[in-house]
Structures are given as C-alpha cells and as structure tokens.
Amino acid sequence: AHLFSLRYNLPIFIFDTLLVIVILGIFTVTVIAWNHGKEGHQKIKWWEYPFHTLIVIIASLVIYFQVTENPINILPLNSKTIAVLPFTNMSEAIEDEYFSDGITEDILTQLSKISKFKVISRTTMKKYKSTEQSIIDIGQELGAGSILEGSVRRYENKVRITAQLINSSRDEHIWAETFDRNINDIFEVQSEIAKHIANQLEAKLAPKEKILIDSKPTHNIDAYAFYLKGREFASSYTDEGNERSIDLYKKALDIDSKYALAYAGLASSYDQKVRRYFYGVEWQDSAMEMSRKALSINPNLAEGHSSLAKSYEAKGLYNLAKYH
C-alpha cells in the first residue's frame, strides 16, 4: 500500500489506515479461525460479539486520532499546475511596485525549476494584476489546481513577504506563511517559499533542483534592485524603456561583474533593439556576446540560453537556436 501511495501520489493516511486494520484484524481472524475452523462449529459464542465490537472501536479510535494529529490534505488532480498571481505592493512608496513585481517573477522562476510543476507563464499572469476575479474562476480559466498569491512590504532594510497557496477548486488555503527578513535575505525567502510549496504539493526535489533553487543570482542587493528596475523597463516594450533597461543592467554589472542574470537581461535588450526597434544588425553580435558571458558564469542559466537562442534564430542558425 505504501508503494502505491508513493507511486500514485496517494495520501499517506491510506497506508496508515490499512496498517491499523491489518494489525487489529489479526486478533479477529485468529478468534474466528480458532472457534469456527472446523465443521459444526459455526455457531457464534456470546463473548465474540463484545470482542469483535471492541476491536472495531479500537481500530476506529486509532484511525481517528491518527487523522486528527495529521490532517488529511486532499489535493486536486491538477494541484501541480501552479499560477502565481502578481504580489500586492504594500510599501508606502508606489515606486516600489517594480520590487513586488520582481519578487513575483523570481518566485515563479524558482517554482519553474521544479520538474514536477507546471507553472503558468508570467506573461499570462500579468492580466490578473489587481483582478477582482475569484480564485475559483482563475483556476478554472487557467487549468491550475494551485494558486499562489501574496504581498510584499519593504521598509528601510527590512522586507515582509506573505505567501498563500490556495486550492483553487475549493478556494481553501493549503499553506500560508509570513516572512519578516532583512532585505539581504530576499533570495533565501524565495527559495524557502519554493521548498514549502514543493513539500505541501508532495513534489520531491531532485538534488540538482535543490542546488538550482538555493543558488543566489547575486550577493549585492543594490545590484539586484537595478536588475529588477531594468527588467521592469524592458517589459514596457518601448524603445525608450528598452534603452533605460540597458542603462540599469549596466549599473547592476558595475556593482557585480559576475551577475549572470544582468548579462542575460542586457543580451535580451540588445536583441530587442534589432528585433523590435529596427536598429542595425550589429547589435545581435553584442547580444550574443552578452549571452555567452552570462553562460560562462552560470552554464545552467535559462535566461542566458534563451537570449542566445534568439540571437541564433535572428541570424538564421536554427539548429543552434533549437539547441539552446
């Protein structure tokens, strides 16, 4: 039974219940076999009624206390399809909106590193920012059994992040927690949230996934802030915003020259100069250079492979584009 529960992601209480029934059932079977094993001994003796009743009562109590101590968490079949709603900015400064949006995207990225999960894309989730749709409606619309929502509040050098994982089919909380940390611990919080969700949705992490989730993109929070602002400007999809993103990525790299994500962001913005804003094709060479720089620092960086693939595609090198 335990092997089946692991193989098919069944609740562990099924195994516990069967174990209790088997152990206590031994006494019942023994009594039945001893008194009624021979022909002509089928008449039930008076003391067997209270005995079997007592066994049933004991089994029921054991199962009850087992379930009460470890509440059953019944997950929907599509619980491992996750939608991350844009986190609400609770900071006093409206300009901190980029920070809460950045945290949302980074948590989404962390979850996408877990192979058991199917994570709805950031582009799709953008339309639900400040939405009044119900959790049930959003879950049905996206085919997502689990929805993560939360808020971010930054004050001085502190940050408070609340996260709530919701069963979208019932609009019931699966898990919720508040993290009050130093701003420099922001990456640890993102990793913790991903691990908590993996645990709640019964997704065992592979060793490589743990390494990917625990890795820090940078050790400098100022570089991270410039990167988030750059990513925000890049997503405006305007020539002016793209140029601003390039300046901000460069500022991040001035602080941390080993910031692979900033190189990948720079590569993407260079690519957009050609692809979207019709600058000279020589910018694709710059994009390729930045992508390779990013991958030389972190060979597993998805954003680095993505930006390099775009550059190869633009140059007609489709096999290399497909590889990356």
N, C-alpha and C positions, 0 to 999 in steps of 0.2 A: 504493500500500500504506500509506503514511504517513497519507494522508487517511482511509483506512478504520480505521486503528488509533486515530486521534483520535475519529472519529465513533462508533465502537462500543466504545471503551474497551479495545481490544486491547493486549496488552503490546507495547512498542516494539521488543523484540528480534525480532519477526516482520518488521518493516520492515528491520532491520539484516541479518537472515539473507538475505532476498530480494535486498538490495542486493549482498551478497557473491557470491551465486550468479550474479546478472546480470553483474557486472563480470568475474569469472573465467570465466563461461560464454562470454564474447565470444571468448576465445582458443580454446576448444574448438570453437565453431561456426565460427570462421574456418578452422581446420585441416580440419574436416570438409567445409566448402564448397569449399576450395581443392583438396583431394585427391579428393573424391568428387562434385563438382558435375556432371561430365559422365558420359554413359552409357558403361559399360565400365570405369569407374574405381571400382568398389565394393569391390575387394579392399583390406583394411586392411594398411598397411605396418607393419613390425616396430617402428619407433620411435614409432608412435602409441600403443601400449599403455603404455609408461612415461610418455609425455607426458600422456595423459589421467589416468593414475593420480596423477601429480604434482599436477595441477590439483585433483583430488578431495582429496588430502592437504592442500594449501594452504588450500582452502576450509574443510575440517573444522577445521584449526588456528585459522584466523582466527575462525570462529564460536565455537569452544571458548573462546578467550581473551576474546572479547567478552562471552560469557555469564558467565565466571568473574569478570571485572572488574566487571560489572554484574549481579549475581544476579537471576534471574527471580523476580518476586513474583506468584505466581498467586493471585488473589483470588477468593473465592466470588462467585456471581452476585448475591447479596444483601448484598455487603460494605458497601454504603452505608446499610444499615439497622443502626443502632448502638444498643446497650444499654449504659448506664453503670451499673455496679454501685456501690452505696454504698462510698465510700472508707473504708478502715480508719483509725480514730483510733489513732495510735502515740504520742501525747503521754502524759506521765506523769499529767496531770490528766484524770480521767474527765469533768469538766465541759466539756472541750474537744471533746466529741462533737458539740456543735452546730456547731463550727467545721469539722470534717471533713465533716459532712453538708452544711453550707453551700457548701463548696468543690465537693462533688459536684454539687449542684444548679446552681451557677453555670457549671461546665464543661459540663453538659448543656445549659444555656441558650445558651452560646456555640456549641455544635455545632448547635443548632436554628436558628441564624441562617444556616446554610449551606444553600441551597436544594436542593443535590444530595443532602443527607442526609435520611433518615427516622429520627428519634430517638424511642426508646421513652420514654413519659412517666415523670416522677418518681414519680407515684402507683403505677404498675405496678412500678417497680423497687424500691420500699420493701420489698416482701415478701422480697427477696433479700438483705437486710442480714444478715450473718453466716451466710449459707446454706452448706450442705455439698454442694449440687448441683454437678455437674461443669459446666464451661464448655460442653461439647458439648450437654448436656441443656438448659441455659438457652437456648442459641442456638436449638435446635430448638423449644423451648416458645414462644419469642417471635418466631421467624422472623427473627432477627437474625444476619447473617453476621459482624459485628464486635462485639466486646465490649471495653469499656474498664474496667479495674479499677486500683486504686492505693491509696495510703496517704498520710496527712498527719501530719506531726510538727511541733509548734510548741514552740519553746524560746526563752525570752526574746524578743528582737526578730527571731528568725530563723524560717524555716519550710522544711521539706523536703517536697517532694511527689514521689512516684514515680508514674509512669503507665505502663501496659502495654496496648497494643492487641493483641487476640488474634483470630486467625481461628477462629471458633467451630466450623467444620466439621471442623477438624483439631486444634484445641487447640494451635496453633502461634503464636508471637509474630510479629506484623507489625512492631511497633515498641515500644521501651521506652526510658525516659529518667528520670533523677533530676534534680530541680531544687532546688538549695540557694540560697535567696534571702533578702534582707531582707524582713520582713513587709510593708513598704510596697510591695513589688514584686509582691504577690499577684495583681493584675489582669493584669500583663504575663505572668505564668506561665500563667494561664488562657487568655489569647489565644494564647500560644505553643503550648500543647497542642492547641488547636483547629486552628491552622495546620499543625502537624506531622501531625495525623490527616488533614486535607484533602489534604496532599501524599502521604501514604502510600496513601490510598484513591483517588488520582488524580481529585480533585474540584477543578477550577479555581475560585478565588474571584472573584466579580464585584467591581468597585470598591466598590459600596455595602456588600457583605458584609464587605470588609476594614475599612471605616470603622466598621461596627457592632461588629465583633469587637475592634477596637483602642480603642473608646471606654471611658473609665473612668466607672463609676457615681458615684464619689466620690473625692476626693483625701485623705480622712481615714480612717485605718484604725480609729480608735475608733468613728466613725460606722458604719462597715461592720460592726464587731463587734456593736453594738447592733441593727443591722438583721437580722443573722443570728440573734441571740437572739430577736428579735421574730418572725421567720418560723418559728422552731422552736416557740415557744409557740403561735402561730396554728395550726400543723399538729396540735396536740394535740386540737383540736376540742372544747374545753370552754369554758364561759362564763368561768371563772377564767383559763384560758390565753389566751383572746381579750383580756380586759382587760389582762393582763400584756403582751401583744404591743403594744397601743395605747401603753402607757407607754414601752416600749422604742423603738418607732418615733418617738415624740415626742422621746426623748433623742437619737436619731440626728439628727433635724432641728434640735435645739438646737445641735448641733455643726456641721452642714452644712445650711443652709437651702435649698440648691439640690439636695438629694438626691432626685431624682425617684422612685427606687425606694421610698424610705421613705414618700413621699406615697401611692404606689400601694398599698403594704402597709397604710397607715393606712386608705385607702379600702376595701380588702377587709375589714379587721377591722370597720369601721363597718357595712358591708353585712351581715356575719355577725351582728352584734347584732340586726338585724331578721329576717334570713332564718332563722337557726338558733336564736337565743336569745330571740326574741319581744319585743324592745324596741320602743319607739314608732317609727312610720314616719318621723319627722323625722330619724332617723339616716341614712336614704337620701339626704337632702339634703346632709348632711355628707360622705357617701361620694362623691357627685357632685362636690362642691366640691374634695375632695382629688384625685380622678381628673383633673379639669380642671387643677389645679395641677401635677400630675405631667406632663401632656401639654404644658403651657405651657413647661416646662423642657426636655422631650425629646419632641417630637411622634412619634417612632418607637418609643416605649416600649410594648412588647407588654402588659406588666402594667398600664399605665395605660389602654390601650384595653379590656383585659379587665374591669377593675374598673368602668369607665364603662358597658360593655355590660351588666353585671349590674344596675347601678342603673337603667338604662333599661328593662331587662326587668322589674324589680320594679315599675316604675311603669306598665307596660303599653305603653310606647313601643317596640314591637317592631321597627319599621323602623330606628330609631336604634340599637337593640341589635344588630341584624343587621349594620349598617354597621360598627360598632366591633369 
